Amino acid sequence: MACWRWLVNWQWINRLGVLGASAGVLGPAGNYIFQLPKAVSFAVAGYYIATLGTALLPRTMLGDTILWPILVNHDESLLSFQGPVYPSRTFLTFFVASGLTYSAGFVLVGIGIVQANTLPSAAGFLVAVGAPLFGLGQCMAIIKLFYDQPA
C-alpha cells in the first residue's frame, strides 16, 4: 500500500497542473500568429483576452499548491469557512474573473477560428464550447463554496 502513497498526495499533481497551465499561454499565442493574416478584429481581441485568462488560471492554482499547505500547517482554522480565506470577496472575485476571462476569450477565439477558416470549423466549435465549460466550471465551484458556507 505504501507504493501508492504518492498518488494520494495532491500537491505533486497540482504542481504539474500549474506548469501545464503556465505553458498553456503559448497555445493562444501560436494560434494568433497562425491566423493573424485572416483574423477579424473581435477575434484578435479574443486572443488577448484568452491569453490573459490563460495566464490568470495557473495563478488560481498556486493557492492550492503552495499557500494552502503552509496555512494548514500553521493553523487549520485559516481555511475554514469562518476563516479569513473563503469568505473573502477578493478570493471570490479573483477566481471568478479568471474563469470568466478565460471563457470569454476562448469563445471569441473559437468564433474567429470558424470565420478565418484556417482550421476546420469543428475545431472552432470545440474551442468555443469546451473552454467555457472548463472556465465557468471553476467559477461555479467557487461560487457554490462561497454561498453554501455555514451561517
Order of alpha helices (4+ residues) and beta strands (2+ residues): alpha-alpha-alpha-alpha-alpha-alpha-alpha
